[in-house]
Amino acid sequence: MGLIAGYDELLELYIKLRKAMTEKRDDLPDPDSKELVVREMRNGRQSMNVCFVKDDKITIALKFGKISEEKFYPDYPQNEVHLLNEIISLGHFLQMAPGCSPKVLYYHLDEKNGPTLFLEHLAGFKQMRWHMARDGIVDEVANQTLARNLARVHAKTHRITLPEADFKMLRDDFQTRVELRKSRVDMLCDVPYVQKDYFTCSKAVKAEAKKRIYDNKPLRSNVTMLKKKLLEQEDCLVHGNLHPGVIMVKDGVPKIFNNDYSFVGPIAFDLGILFAHFIISYTQHNMIEGKGKDKGKRVARKVVDGIKDIATCYLEVLHGLLPGLPENFDATFFADVAGICALQLIARTIERTLFFEIEEYKHKEVALLDSAIKLLERPENVVDVGSFLMIALQLS
């Protein structure tokens, strides 16, 4: 069997394999056959099985396993709404910046087992997050390419670029799933500001949050204003959850996926989220002591350079494609980036979802919270990437 025979056979095979795995049966296809290679892979604490269906022209990876909150790559969308949102968004991303994301080969709505998305198999690619956190690699070419691709998507879907009717069609593509946008904004602007016992952050973070966030009326007022902007401002199509874990890299080529939270929103949203995670990576490497201290400092400096590269390349392409932007665009843009970055840092710190990056350095969570608060208290002081870094990381 090959892909030339059609996707119906592929789907039938996939369902058979997944059913066999669910029931722990032994009658899987021969792993040594010319058509199939089945082997176990690991993704963090989860294990999964990957079936490579081989053909003369193309190879794709079908991943099957228990549907859970922990996602695989390519991930299973949480439900049909997420699946449809991701497919539509990936289509726009690939149209506006060809090659920026893996191709969608096929998708399947399975009411019993959950939705599944078959994406182009990115053999040899590695998560940008792992590159930075575990390997200490900051890929300059990949960062610059990522920035240019993101700028192309933002510029070509911007209300300035598109005719009014086309922009309305773009809005309508995502308006039917507006609850995804709302839930994403709630995660940033509501959940972290309700004091909950189930938050697993340290006592020091909880005390700092109570003193400097929960009872800080001016800061809470800024959060409210940002929430209104995130819910109402419609500049262009944004990814919605752009962090290094949803960017795959190989030889300087980045691929963006996991677009299920995409919406038409503020143009600064994606870089705000992305830079928050770069700050987490910077903090991780900058706080290393002992034998690895010198290397950690070098990697931290490269992370800072990565933020500068992304900001510079992004704005260069954006201004080239959108000559009609207002004169004060950069200052307004960076103020919004700072605010959104701060919201993400606060959410990650208070909800204790920083993953493995600073697992060994929990005592440094207060430093991340401090960076976020400084950005959020006076985002208008951020007018460019230099002032952003100066306030967020206390860099000169």
C-alpha positions as CSV (number, residue, x, y, z in Angstrom):
1,M,0.0,0.0,0.0
2,G,1.2,3.6,-0.7
3,L,-0.2,7.0,-0.6
4,I,-0.9,6.9,-4.3
5,A,-3.8,4.5,-3.6
6,G,-5.6,7.3,-1.8
7,Y,-6.1,8.6,1.7
8,D,-9.1,6.3,2.4
9,E,-6.8,3.4,2.7
10,L,-4.4,5.4,4.8
11,L,-7.2,6.4,7.2
12,E,-8.4,2.8,7.4
13,L,-4.9,1.6,8.3
14,Y,-4.5,4.4,10.8
15,I,-7.7,3.5,12.6
16,K,-6.7,-0.2,12.6
17,L,-3.4,0.7,14.2
18,R,-4.8,2.9,16.8
19,K,-7.5,0.4,17.7
20,A,-4.8,-2.3,18.0
21,M,-2.7,-0.1,20.3
22,T,-5.7,0.9,22.5
23,E,-6.7,-2.8,22.9
24,K,-3.1,-3.8,23.4
25,R,-3.3,-6.3,20.7
26,D,-0.3,-8.0,19.0
27,D,-1.6,-8.2,15.4
28,L,0.1,-5.0,14.2
29,P,1.4,-4.9,10.7
30,D,4.9,-6.3,10.2
31,P,7.3,-3.6,11.3
32,D,9.9,-4.8,8.8
33,S,7.5,-4.5,5.8
34,K,8.4,-2.2,3.0
35,E,5.3,-0.1,3.6
36,L,5.4,0.4,7.3
37,V,7.9,1.1,10.0
38,V,6.4,1.1,13.5
39,R,8.6,2.1,16.4
40,E,8.2,3.6,19.9
41,M,9.3,7.2,20.5
42,R,9.2,9.2,23.7
43,N,8.0,12.7,24.3
44,G,8.8,13.8,27.8
45,R,7.0,11.4,30.2
46,Q,4.7,10.1,27.5
47,S,5.5,7.3,25.1
48,M,3.8,7.0,21.7
49,N,4.0,4.9,18.7
50,V,4.8,6.3,15.2
51,C,3.9,4.6,12.0
52,F,5.8,5.8,9.0
53,V,4.0,5.1,5.8
54,K,6.6,5.0,3.0
55,D,6.2,5.9,-0.6
56,D,8.6,6.8,-3.4
57,K,7.7,10.5,-3.2
58,I,6.6,11.3,0.3
59,T,6.8,10.0,3.9
60,I,4.4,11.1,6.6
61,A,4.2,10.2,10.3
62,L,1.0,9.1,11.8
63,K,1.1,9.3,15.6
64,F,-1.4,7.5,17.7
65,G,-1.8,7.0,21.4
66,K,-4.0,8.0,24.3
67,I,-5.6,11.5,23.8
68,S,-4.7,13.6,26.8
69,E,-3.9,17.1,27.9
70,E,-0.2,16.5,27.1
71,K,0.1,17.0,23.4
72,F,2.3,15.2,20.9
73,Y,4.0,16.5,17.8
74,P,2.2,16.9,15.6
75,D,-0.4,17.3,18.3
76,Y,-3.9,16.1,18.5
77,P,-6.3,19.1,18.7
78,Q,-8.3,19.0,21.9
79,N,-11.6,18.9,20.0
80,E,-13.3,19.6,16.7
81,V,-13.3,23.4,17.3
82,H,-9.6,23.4,17.8
83,L,-9.0,21.2,14.8
84,L,-11.0,23.4,12.4
85,N,-9.3,26.5,13.8
86,E,-5.8,25.0,13.3
87,I,-6.5,23.8,9.8
88,I,-7.9,27.2,8.7
89,S,-5.0,29.1,10.3
90,L,-2.3,26.8,8.8
91,G,-3.8,27.4,5.4
92,H,-3.5,31.1,5.8
93,F,0.0,30.9,7.2
94,L,1.2,28.7,4.3
95,Q,-0.4,30.9,1.7
96,M,1.1,34.1,3.1
97,A,4.5,32.7,3.9
98,P,5.1,29.5,1.9
99,G,7.1,26.9,3.9
100,C,6.6,28.6,7.2
101,S,4.6,25.6,8.6
102,P,4.2,21.9,8.0
103,K,1.8,21.0,5.2
104,V,-1.6,19.6,6.2
105,L,-1.9,16.3,4.5
106,Y,-5.2,15.0,5.9
107,Y,-7.4,15.4,8.9
108,H,-10.1,13.2,10.5
109,L,-12.9,13.9,12.9
110,D,-13.3,10.8,15.0
111,E,-16.1,11.2,17.6
112,K,-14.9,8.2,19.6
113,N,-11.2,8.8,19.7
114,G,-11.0,12.5,19.1
115,P,-9.8,14.6,16.1
116,T,-6.5,13.9,14.4
117,L,-4.4,16.0,12.2
118,F,-1.9,14.5,9.7
119,L,0.9,16.9,9.1
120,E,4.0,16.8,6.9
121,H,6.6,14.7,8.7
122,L,9.5,17.0,9.8
123,A,12.3,14.4,9.9
124,G,15.3,15.7,11.8
125,F,13.6,18.8,13.1
126,K,13.8,19.7,16.8
127,Q,11.8,22.0,19.0
128,M,13.3,25.4,19.3
129,R,12.5,25.2,23.0
130,W,14.7,22.1,23.4
131,H,17.4,23.8,21.3
132,M,17.6,26.7,23.7
133,A,16.8,25.1,27.1
134,R,18.6,21.8,26.9
135,D,21.2,22.3,24.2
136,G,22.0,26.0,24.7
137,I,21.6,26.6,21.0
138,V,20.2,29.9,19.7
139,D,19.9,29.6,15.9
140,E,20.4,33.1,14.5
141,V,19.3,32.1,11.0
142,A,16.2,30.4,12.2
143,N,15.2,33.4,14.4
144,Q,15.6,35.8,11.5
145,T,13.6,33.5,9.1
146,L,10.9,33.1,11.8
147,A,10.6,36.8,12.2
148,R,10.4,37.4,8.4
149,N,7.7,34.7,8.0
150,L,5.7,36.0,10.9
151,A,5.9,39.6,9.5
152,R,4.7,38.3,6.1
153,V,1.7,36.6,7.7
154,H,0.8,39.6,9.8
155,A,1.3,42.1,6.9
156,K,-0.6,40.2,4.2
157,T,-3.6,39.6,6.5
158,H,-3.6,43.1,7.9
159,R,-6.6,45.3,7.5
160,I,-4.4,47.9,5.8
161,T,-3.5,45.4,3.1
162,L,-6.7,43.5,2.5
163,P,-9.7,45.0,0.7
164,E,-12.6,45.4,3.2
165,A,-14.5,42.5,1.9
166,D,-11.5,40.2,2.1
167,F,-10.7,41.3,5.6
168,K,-14.3,40.6,6.6
169,M,-14.0,37.1,5.2
170,L,-10.8,36.5,7.2
171,R,-12.6,37.7,10.4
172,D,-15.6,35.5,9.6
173,D,-13.2,32.5,9.2
174,F,-12.4,32.8,12.9
175,Q,-15.4,34.6,14.4
176,T,-17.4,31.4,14.6
177,R,-14.8,30.1,17.0
178,V,-14.5,33.3,19.1
179,E,-14.6,31.2,22.3
180,L,-11.0,30.1,21.6
181,R,-9.9,33.8,21.6
182,K,-11.8,34.4,24.8
183,S,-10.4,31.4,26.6
184,R,-6.8,32.4,25.5
185,V,-7.3,36.0,26.8
186,D,-8.9,34.6,30.1
187,M,-5.7,32.5,30.6
188,L,-3.7,35.7,30.4
189,C,-5.9,38.3,32.0
190,D,-8.3,36.6,34.5
191,V,-7.0,33.2,35.8
192,P,-3.7,34.5,37.3
193,Y,-5.4,37.3,39.2
194,V,-7.8,35.1,41.2
195,Q,-6.0,33.8,44.2
196,K,-6.3,30.1,44.2
197,D,-4.9,27.4,46.5
198,Y,-4.2,25.1,43.6
199,F,-1.5,27.3,42.1
200,T,1.8,25.5,42.7
201,C,4.1,28.5,42.7
202,S,6.4,29.0,45.7
203,K,5.3,30.8,48.9
204,A,7.7,33.6,47.9
205,V,5.9,34.1,44.6
206,K,2.5,34.0,46.3
207,A,3.6,36.6,48.8
208,E,5.1,38.8,46.0
209,A,2.0,38.5,43.9
210,K,-0.3,39.5,46.8
211,K,1.9,42.5,47.6
212,R,2.7,43.7,44.1
213,I,-0.2,42.4,41.9
214,Y,-3.4,41.5,43.7
215,D,-3.4,44.8,45.7
216,N,-1.9,46.9,43.0
217,K,-4.8,48.9,41.6
218,P,-2.8,50.8,38.8
219,L,-1.3,47.5,37.6
220,R,-4.7,45.8,37.6
221,S,-6.1,48.7,35.7
222,N,-3.5,48.1,33.0
223,V,-4.4,44.5,32.9
224,T,-8.1,45.4,32.3
225,M,-7.1,47.8,29.5
226,L,-4.9,45.1,27.9
227,K,-7.8,42.6,28.2
228,K,-10.1,44.9,26.3
229,K,-7.5,45.4,23.6
230,L,-6.9,41.7,23.2
231,L,-10.6,41.0,22.9
232,E,-11.5,43.8,20.6
233,Q,-8.6,45.0,18.5
234,E,-8.5,43.3,15.1
235,D,-5.3,44.1,13.1
236,C,-4.4,40.8,11.4
237,L,-4.2,37.1,11.8
238,V,-2.1,36.0,14.8
239,H,-0.9,32.5,15.8
240,G,-2.3,33.0,19.3
241,N,0.2,30.8,21.2
242,L,3.6,31.3,19.6
243,H,6.2,29.9,22.0
244,P,9.4,28.0,21.2
245,G,7.6,24.6,21.9
246,V,5.5,25.1,18.7
247,I,8.4,26.0,16.5
248,M,10.4,23.2,14.9
249,V,13.9,23.9,13.6
250,K,16.4,22.2,11.3
251,D,19.4,23.8,9.6
252,G,18.1,27.3,10.1
253,V,14.6,26.5,8.9
254,P,11.8,27.1,11.3
255,K,8.3,25.5,11.0
256,I,5.4,26.9,13.0
257,F,2.5,24.6,14.0
258,N,-0.1,24.2,16.7
259,N,-2.2,27.1,15.4
260,D,-5.4,26.1,17.2
261,Y,-5.7,29.3,19.2
262,S,-5.3,31.6,16.1
263,F,-7.5,34.6,15.8
264,V,-7.7,38.0,14.2
265,G,-6.3,40.3,16.9
266,P,-3.6,42.8,17.9
267,I,-0.5,42.6,15.7
268,A,1.8,42.6,18.8
269,F,0.3,39.5,20.3
270,D,2.7,36.9,18.8
271,L,5.9,38.6,19.6
272,G,4.7,39.4,23.1
273,I,4.1,35.7,23.8
274,L,7.3,34.6,22.1
275,F,9.5,37.1,23.9
276,A,8.1,36.0,27.3
277,H,9.5,32.6,26.6
278,F,12.8,34.0,25.5
279,I,13.0,35.8,28.8
280,I,12.3,32.5,30.6
281,S,15.2,30.9,28.7
282,Y,17.4,33.9,29.4
283,T,16.7,33.6,33.1
284,Q,17.4,29.9,33.1
285,H,20.8,30.2,31.6
286,N,21.8,33.4,33.3
287,M,21.2,31.9,36.8
288,I,23.4,28.9,36.3
289,E,26.2,28.7,38.9
290,G,29.3,26.6,39.2
291,K,30.9,24.7,36.4
292,G,28.4,25.7,33.7
293,K,28.2,29.4,34.7
294,D,30.4,30.8,31.9
295,K,28.5,28.8,29.2
296,G,25.2,29.8,30.8
297,K,26.1,33.5,30.5
298,R,27.1,33.1,26.9
299,V,23.8,31.4,26.0
300,A,21.9,34.1,27.9
301,R,23.6,36.8,25.8
302,K,22.7,34.8,22.6
303,V,19.0,34.7,23.8
304,V,19.1,38.5,24.1
305,D,20.6,38.8,20.7
306,G,17.8,36.5,19.4
307,I,15.2,38.9,20.7
308,K,17.0,41.8,19.0
309,D,17.3,39.8,15.7
310,I,13.7,38.9,15.7
311,A,12.5,42.4,16.5
312,T,14.8,44.0,13.8
313,C,14.0,41.5,11.0
314,Y,10.3,41.5,11.8
315,L,9.9,45.3,11.6
316,E,12.1,45.6,8.5
317,V,9.8,43.2,6.6
318,L,6.6,44.6,8.1
319,H,7.4,48.2,7.2
320,G,8.4,47.1,3.7
321,L,5.0,45.4,3.2
322,L,2.9,48.0,5.1
323,P,4.2,51.4,4.1
324,G,0.9,52.9,5.4
325,L,1.7,52.3,9.1
326,P,1.4,55.4,11.3
327,E,4.6,57.2,12.3
328,N,4.3,56.2,16.0
329,F,3.7,52.5,15.1
330,D,6.9,51.2,16.5
331,A,6.5,52.8,19.9
332,T,2.9,51.7,20.2
333,F,3.8,48.2,18.9
334,F,6.6,47.7,21.5
335,A,4.4,49.0,24.3
336,D,1.8,46.3,23.4
337,V,4.6,43.7,23.1
338,A,5.8,44.6,26.6
339,G,2.3,44.4,28.1
340,I,1.5,41.0,26.4
341,C,4.9,39.6,27.4
342,A,4.2,40.7,31.0
343,L,0.8,39.0,31.0
344,Q,2.4,35.7,29.8
345,L,5.2,35.8,32.3
346,I,2.8,36.4,35.2
347,A,0.5,33.6,34.0
348,R,3.4,31.2,33.7
349,T,4.9,32.2,37.1
350,I,1.8,32.2,39.2
351,E,0.2,29.2,37.7
352,R,3.6,27.4,37.8
353,T,3.6,26.3,34.2
354,L,7.2,27.1,33.4
355,F,7.9,23.5,32.4
356,F,11.4,22.3,32.7
357,E,13.3,25.5,31.9
358,I,13.7,26.7,35.5
359,E,12.6,23.6,37.4
360,E,15.9,23.5,39.2
361,Y,15.8,27.2,40.0
362,K,12.3,27.8,41.6
363,H,13.8,30.4,43.9
364,K,14.3,32.6,40.9
365,E,10.6,32.7,40.0
366,V,10.4,36.0,41.9
367,A,12.9,37.5,39.4
368,L,10.6,36.6,36.5
369,L,7.6,38.0,38.3
370,D,9.6,41.2,39.0
371,S,10.4,41.5,35.2
372,A,6.8,41.1,34.3
373,I,5.6,43.7,36.9
374,K,8.1,46.3,35.7
375,L,6.9,45.8,32.1
376,L,3.2,45.9,33.1
377,E,3.4,48.9,35.4
378,R,4.6,51.3,32.7
379,P,4.4,49.7,29.2
380,E,4.4,53.1,27.7
381,N,8.1,53.4,28.6
382,V,8.9,50.7,26.1
383,V,9.3,52.3,22.7
384,D,11.8,50.0,21.0
385,V,13.6,46.6,21.6
386,G,16.4,48.4,23.6
387,S,14.0,49.8,26.2
388,F,12.1,46.5,26.3
389,L,15.3,44.6,27.2
390,M,16.4,47.3,29.6
391,I,13.2,47.1,31.6
392,A,12.6,43.4,31.3
393,L,16.2,42.2,32.0
394,Q,17.7,45.3,33.6
395,L,20.2,45.5,30.7
396,S,21.9,48.7,29.6
